[in-house]
C-alpha cells in the first residue's frame, strides 16, 4: 500500500497537467451520467409506484375517423366495459383535474382536485395513513395526500376536519375522510384531492364524451379476452346509432383498446407531447457516450505516459519486483484517479443541485433519492479505471529488463493507430450531437418566429380566482387603469397552451360538424388582435353564437353568416382568420375551430383566464407586477401566475425543449472533454517530437510550417469523422422533428456550421499547445532524448 501511495504521488506530480485534466474530464462525465440517468429512471419507471401497477389499464377509444383516437368516453360505455368481464376487479371513471381554492383556518390554498364515480380509488389503491378509501362513498367526503395535510394542518391526524371550497363564507364545506401516502412524482394520477361525482351525472348519457377510464384486471394475460367481451356487449346494448358504426368494425381493435398504465407515459393519444422510448434510449446513449469519451481521454493519457515510465518499471523488475505486482500497481493507480474523479463529480452534483441544472430534468437530483444510480456510477468509475490502466500496464511490463527502449509507443505505427481510432470516436460523438442540436434549434426558432394570426407578443395572460370571476366588470376596470394596458378579455383557455381543447360535435348526417371550441367574452378577439374576415364580432347581448375560422368554412361550406351552424344550432355571426390555436404538433391551418360567446353562461364559467393587451414599448415586467398587485384586491395573497406568451409556449413544448437543452448541454460537455483529450495528446506528441521539430527548424522550417504539420493530421481526422457522423446526427434530429405536424426543413448550413465549429476549436487547441515547442531554440530541442 505504501509503495502504491508513493508511486501514485510521484506519477501524479510528474504528470500533473495530464492527471488534473483526467480528473476534470472524468468528473464532468460522471456528473453528466448521473443527471441524465435520473431522467431516464424517471421516464422508464413512470406509473410504477401504484400497487400491482402491471394490472392497471387505461381506455383509449376512437369514436370515428374524424375524431381519431382519444381518451374521452361517455359514462355508459365506460361502465359497460367495466362490467363486461369477471377479470375486471375495479373501474375508475374520472373527470378533469381542476385547480380550486380551499380555505383552512383562514388560509387560502390552491390545490388540484380529481372527481370520479363509485369506488374509483380501488383501481389505484393508495396506501392510507389515516381513514379509509370507503369514505368516498359518503357525499362531500374527500381524500387528501400526506403532503397536503401537512401543508394545511401541520399533521396527518385530520380525518373529520373541514375544507371550504372557495372561501369559508361561501359555505361549501367538504369533509376529510382519509389521508393517503403521496404517490411518486412520476405518476399519472398525482397527489390530488379525490372526491366522488354526483352518482346521477350523465348516468345514461351516451353523447357526453367527457370521462377518462382506468381498469384493474386480475391478470394482464386476460386483457384480450376482456376487450372482446366488452365489444360484444357494446354491440348488444349500445344505442342503435352507435351500433351501426360498430358493425362496420371487425373487432374492438378499431374502436377501443386497453393500454397498460406503464405505457401511458409514452402514449401520444391525449398527449402529443408525451415522452417516447426512442428519446429515452437516445438519452441513455448520450450518457454512455460522454462517459466513453472521457474514458478514451483517460486511456490516451495513460498510453502517452507509457514510454516515460519504461525505465522506472524496468528498474523495479531488475530489483526483483514481480510483473503481476507491477501490473496491479499500475491498474490501481488508474482506478485511484478514477475514484478521485468520482468524488469530485459528487461535489459538482451537490454544487449544482439547486441551480439551473435542475430544470434540465423532471426528477429530483438529490443524491439520497438515487442510491442505486449512485452505486452504478461508482461501479462505472472503477470499471473505467481498470480498463484505462489494463492495456498500458501490460504493455509497459512486457519488455525484458535489460532492454533499453529508445523511441515511443505513442509515435509507433501501432500506437498512432490506436490513438487515432480513439480520437476519431470523440470527434464522431461531437459532430453527431452538434448536428442534432442544430436541427432542434432551427425548429425551436421556427416555433417562436412564425406568424400566429394574433398579436402574441403584446399579450400577457393570468389565472382568475372564483372571487375575481364574480366581479368581472370590476376586474376589467381595475386592470384597465394600469399604465400600458390597452385591453382586457376573459377566456376559458389560453391559446397555444396545449394540443387539444374542448371538442364539440354538432348536427347529424350530411350536416355533422366537429371542431375545437373556445369559450370567450365579447372583447376577446379585439384584445388578441384576431381579424374578422366576414360578418361581425361578438356583441354584449349575444347569448350563444359562433365565430368560426376560415378552415371550418372551407370544410363545411354550407355554413354562412347569420345562419345556424347546423339545423337547430346556434347562429354563426362571423368568420375569422385561421390562427395557430394549439401547438405545432397539429396542423391548425386545416383544423376547424370556433370562438363561442354566451352572455348568460349558467352551465360553466369561461372566465378561467384573463388576457391583457400591453402597448408597445411598455415595461412588461413592471406591468406584470402591477397586474398581480391589482388582482390581489379581489383575492389577497393569491398568485395569479401572470406570464408572457413566450412562457406559455415554453410550457407547451417543455418536453421537447428539455430534451433540446439536455442534448445541447451534454454536447458542449462532450466537446469540452474531447478538447481536453486533444490538448493532452498534443502536449505529449509535441514533447515526443521536440527533437524532430528542432531538426526541421535547423533545415529552414518556419513556425507556421511546423504548426501546419501538427494541424494537418487533425484536419484529415476531422473530415473523416464528420462524413461518418453526419447521417447519425441527421437521424437524431429527424426523429425529434417527427413529433411536429409543422416543421422546418433540415438546412445544409447546420452541417457546415458543426464542421467549422469543431474544426476551429480543435485547430486552436492544437496550435496553442504546439506553439511553445514550435518556437523553442533548436539547440535545446536537439539535446532532448
Secondary structure by P-SEA (a helix, b strand, c coil): caaaaaaaaaaaaaaaaaaaaaaaaaaaaaaaaaaaaaaaaaaaaccccccccccbbbbbbbccccccccccccaaaaaaaaacccccccccccccbbbbbbbcccbbbbbbbbbbcccccccccccccccccccccccccccccaaaaaacccccccccbbbbccccccccccccccccccccccccccccbbbbccccccccccccccbbbbbbbccccaaaaaaaaaaaaaaccccaaaaaaaaacccccccbbbbbccccccccccccccccaaaaaaaaaaaaaaaaaaaaaaaaaaaaacccaaaaaaaaaaacccaaaaaaaaaaaaaaaaaaaaaaaaaaaaaaccccccccccccccccccaaaaaaaaaaaaaaaaaaaaaaaaaaacccccccccccccccaaaaaaaaaaaaaaaaaaaaaaaaaaaaaaaaaaaaacccccccccbbbbbbcaaaaaaaaaaaaaaaacccccbbbbcccccccccccccccccccccbbbbbbbbbcccccccccccccccccccccccccccccaaaaaacccccccccccccccccccccccccccccccccccbbbbbbbbccccccccccbbbbbbccccaaaaaaaaaaaaaaaaccccccccccaaaaaaaaaaaaaaaaaaaaaaaaaaaaaaaaaaaaaaaaaaaaaaaaaaaaaaacccaaaaaaaaaaaaaaaaaaaaaaaaaaaaaaaaaaaccccccccccaaaaaaaaaaaaaaaaaaaaaaacccccccaaaaaacc
